[in-house]
Amino acid sequence: SSDLIKVLGIGSSGLSAEQLVYSLLYQDKYTESITSKTKMYYLSRTLTKEHVLLFYTVTGNKDFEELFEAAKAVGCQVIIVTMVDSPYIRQYATELVILPSNVMQLRNPSGDFYQLDNRSLFLILSEILAAYVNQNLK
């Protein structure tokens, strides 16, 4: 059931979670993005084995630890999309997608630096997932 699929991200990774939800709406597939620690706290107490959690996290930091532990305890599916391969992430992931890091600094004509954001790859992946749903899951 799509109401048991949650797409999660903290900070600007949460924007990618929201983008995937938005893209899926056009496929008549509804899911929910969880982008605040408060909602994650609540979700960690209401998880069931039937839930599917899709996490966007560039670094795999500890923001999700309580939710990861709760998901492991109930045995639900945990899909983690990240740019860091770490033992911490691997212990919780049912499926792990490691995207390349595209952090690079560009210099503009005035000499100032601008760093390209890693999360742009999350948005591309979200569009690919939405297209897959459109082509294969209708």
N, C-alpha and C positions, 0 to 999 in steps of 0.2 A: 504494500500500500504506500502510495507516495507521501501520505501524511507522516510516515515513519522515517522518511529520508530527510536528513538535516545537513545543510551545508554551512560550514563554520569557518570563521576567520576573525582575528583580532586586528584592530587598527586598519591600515590600508589593505591588508589581506582580506579583511571583511568586505571591502568593496568588490573583490573578485567573487566572493561567496554570493553577494547580492546580484552581481552580473549574471551568474549562472542561473539563479532563480528567475531573474527577469527574462533571460533567453528561453528558459523552459516554459514560461507562461505562454509564449507564442506557439508552443507545441501542445497546448492544453494539458500540460503536466504541472501540477502544483507541488512545490516543496517549500521549505522554510529556511531562510538564512538566520543563523544565530551568530551575532557579532558583538555581543556584550558579555562581560564576565558574569553579570547578574543572571542573564538567561542561561548561560552555560552551567552555572551553579544549580539552577532549577532543573535543567535537563539532566544533570548528573544524578538527580534524585528520582527521576521518572523514567529512566531508560529501561527498555525491555530487550530481550534477545532479538526481537524483530526489527529493531532500529538499524538504520544504515547511516553512518556518520562520515561525511566527506570534509576533511580538514584542509584548509589552505594555510600553510605556514612557511615563510621563507627560511627561517633558521631552526625551526623545531624547538623553540624556547619552552620554558616551563609553564606558560600561561594555561596550557590545556591539561596539566598533570592530573588534576582532580577528575576531570571528565574522562581522560584516558583510563584512569584506574577504575572508574565506575563502568565504563564500556567493557573493559577486560573482565570485570567481576560478573557481568550479566551475559557476556559472550556475544555481543552484537558485532556487526561488521564495522571495521574502522579503515577507511581509505584515507591515506595521508599523502597530500601533494606538497612537496617541499623542494628545496634546492640544496639540502644538506643531508648526507647519509650518515646517520649516527646510531650507535647502539640504543640510545634513549628512545629514538623514534621507532626503530625496528621492533622493540619489545611490545609495542602497542598496535602496530599496523597489521591488519589482515592483508591489505594490499598497500604497497608503497610505490609512489610515482616520484622519481627524482628528476626534476627539470634542470637544465643547465643554468648556471648563474650568469646573468648578463651585466653584472655590475661593471660599469666602465665610466670613466670621467672624460668629459668632452670640454674642450676649451673654446669659449666663444671669442669673437674678435677683440673684445675688451680685456681678455685675459682671465676672465672669471671661469670657474669650473662649474659644470653641471653634471650630475650623476644620473644616468639612466636607471629607472626603477626596475627591479627584478619582477615586480608584480605584473608587468605587462605580459609576461609569459603565462601567468595564471589566467588572464583575460583571453588569450588565444586558446588555451586549453579549454576554458569554459565554452567558447564558441564551437570547438571541435566536439565536445561532449553533447552540446545541444543539437548539433547537426547529426550526430550518431543517434540520439533519441528520435529525432525526426525521421531518419531513414530506416531505423531498425526496430523501434519499440512501439510502433503505432498499431 
